[in-house]
């Protein structure tokens, strides 16, 4: 009888210990996942801030450069494409993040073209509204960089956590999957050529 009670106590201790470890690991994984979700929301927030500045920037440039219609159309189309891609943090995977990043990269490229147009119009470069919008856009680009860095760090921590033993066992049981990272732009590995 003592052996049976001893075995039952051992079995209960093992079950209780496993359950408490599982609960602890599950809770830490939930916290990590929430950190990723929060960081992703901030990335989207900053990209939306940039998208909200673009119509005013386009209208300001339009007033000075009516024959730059092609550039203005490209910016408007790129903005529409970039803002049409909405990704829920739970649905983030390599493919959806790549589509999001491609649309944002096209918008960045179109914005560079638009800002280079301003170089040909001294009156535009001196316009207070344009200068204010340009400053806001620069600030937003910095915020995007910080939001992306924070997202990358949150994903690194989360992905590391779900790969560690024994947490990887619990991660598999509860369906925690790796989150994707941003990738560098094509050609970013080459330094730009500067000519004087």
Buried (B, 14 or more C-beta within 10 A) or exposed (E): EEEEEEEEEEEEEEEEEEEEBBEEBBEEBEEBBEBBBEBBEBBBEBBBBBBEBBEBBBEBBEEBBEEBEEBBEBBBEBBEBBBEBEBEBEEBEEEBBEEBBBBBBBBBBBBEBBBEBBEEBEEBEEBEEBBEBBEBBEEBEEBBEEBBEBBBEBBEBBBEBBEEEEBBEBBEEEEBEBBBEBEEEEEEEEEEEEEE
